């Protein structure tokens, strides 16, 4: 076993072999198989983007709830202060 500098290192001879295998695999695929692969990639992309959108929506909701709660408290304090000020001035 040879040492490698990091987990992303791929020796150039291995990289060439991998590239050749991939090119051969793609060239051997029928149009139907290529279409299925393209549709699978598009479906995965749509799923992942929708998943992240849903997560962002959830975080937005949570942050909105917290900010809204804080805003309501600040408004209440401001309203109470104004009412007390007016009452104090007579």
N, C-alpha and C positions, 0 to 999 in steps of 0.2 A: 504494500500500500504506500502510495507516495503522498507526501505532505502538500497541502494546498494553502495559499495565503488567507483565504476566507471562503465563506459558503457560496459566494457568487462566482468564484473562479471556475472556469471551464477551459481545460487545455484546448489549444487550437485544433489538434488532430481529432479530439472528441467532438468538438463543435462542428467540424466538417462532416463527420459521420452522422451526427444528429440531423444536420441540415439535409444531407443526401437522403436519409430515411424519410424525413418529412416531405421532401419534394417527390420522392417515389410514391409515398402514400397518397398524396394529393393527386398526382398524375394517374394513379390507378383507380381513383374514385369515379363513379359514373356521375352523370349530370344530376340524377335523382339523389344520390348520396351527398353531393355538394350542396344541393338545394336544402336537404334536411339539415346539414351542418350549419348553413347560413341561417335557416329559420331557428335552429336551436340557439345560435349565438344571439340573434335578435331577441328571442324570448328571454334568454338569460339577462340580457342588457335591460330589457323592459322591466323584468322582475326586480333586478337590483336597484334600478333607478326609482321604481315605485316604492320599494322598501325604504330607501333613504329618504324619500319624500315623506313617507308616513312617520318615520322617526323624527324628522325635522318638524313636522306638524305637531307631534306629541310634545317635543321640547318647546316649541313656540307656545303651545297651549299652557304648559306648566309655567313658563316664564311670564306669560301674559296674566295668569292667575295671581302669581306672586306680585307682579308690578301693579296690577289692578287693586289688590288688597292694600298694598302700601299707599297707592294713590288715594284710595278711599279714606285711609287713616289720616293722611296729610290734609285732605279736604275737610274732614271732621274737625281736626284741630284748628284749621284756619277759620272754619265757620264758628266754632265755639269761641275762639279768640275774638273774632269780630263782634259777636253778640255780647260777650262780656265787656269788651271795650266800649261799645255803644251804651250798655247799661251803666257802666262805671262813669261815663261822661254825663249821663243823665239826659 
